[in-house]
């Protein structure tokens, strides 16, 4: 990753907080930011609920057994959200990463590792920035409310809390205490010193959601899009990438990824349905990246799909994207997914649903094809047919335009500079 030296500025001691360090989009944001700001000379530490990597700047919180037993009772049985873990309350009062910090940037408050009552405690001493990777802090417990707007008033009678399938519940606990959870979040914000908290909103969509939230509407919000490594993610020779992955050089390939193919929010069922419909464009192959077991692989036998499995290495992910002609991001709900940014950085058009921040990425016909928010198999197949009709010359010309926009919007140095400017202003 390449770094650019920042303008003249004081050295800031920054503590970042997140669920993990190196898995997931939100975690990737805080991890990259820690590396980038550290390279610029700032004292940066990352505090996580579970450490999976080996970076020396990352520290894992240690939880006593009582913490987990209490949380299991309150959350898994009754549905009370992130308010019972005592370890986060202890570390923000005692750890030098917090007591000596100039600013704390919390990325995810959910994920069974944190306690949002740390917010008023921290804001008494230092400015606090909340990076909104989803809408959890606005709702009674769900990361994405989909079409439900109860969170604007008070939650309760939650559609996700009453779902029988655990895959539909996501952050929701054992019961429906969403009305109480939202009251507690609003109480925590009332106890937080005004002007000591700011929001970073990666998409304008989530910025609008925050503006509609009674307890966040008066909090300062800055729109700062994610940054990615544009040197790693850039257009490369398509034929060479295909040979490296043992793919036939000829043909049209479309990329799709999900950390978990069973994640309902990522909507892989729409892609699978189109694959099985009989209307899938001839000569078009799906290149799929994500966690999959033997049963997953077996059920796709005979279909035009190549399954690469989980790719934890970003070089391998960029290579898989460069082997393809376009990418699919058909989520039912999303903020500003890294997969779409990486596709754009590699000069690949994106076929996406019109949800969350995705229309902000695919904001012109050059950038790809936008499907309805509730896209059908027919909608998806029509977009794929349009892709299959593109000539190599048309795809090459489009790639140049897409890459140019990615360079203008998703540069890692620009992302770090904008974030640092907010930090410095709040510290000052």
Secondary structure, DSSP 8 states (H G I E B T S, - for coil): -------S----EEEEEEEESSSSHHHHHHHHHHHHHHHTT-EEEEEEEE--S--TTEEE----HHHHHHHIIIIIII---S----HHHHHHHH-HHHHS-SEEEE--S-SSS--TTHHHHHHTTSEEEEEESSSGGGSSS-S--TT--GGGTT--S-TTTT-SSGGGTTT--SS--HHHHHHHHHHHHHTS-TTSEEEEESSHHHHHHHHTSTTTTTSEEEE----B-TTTSS---HHHHHHHTT--SSSEEEEEEEEETT-GGGTHHHHHHHHHSS-S-TTEEEEEEEE--HHHHHHTTTSSEEEEE----HHHHHHHHHTSSEEEE--SS-SS-HHHHHHHHTT-EEEEES-TTHHHHS-SGGGEEEE-TT--HHHHHHHHHHHHT--HHHHHHHHHHHHHHHHHH-BHHHHHHHHHHHHHHHH-
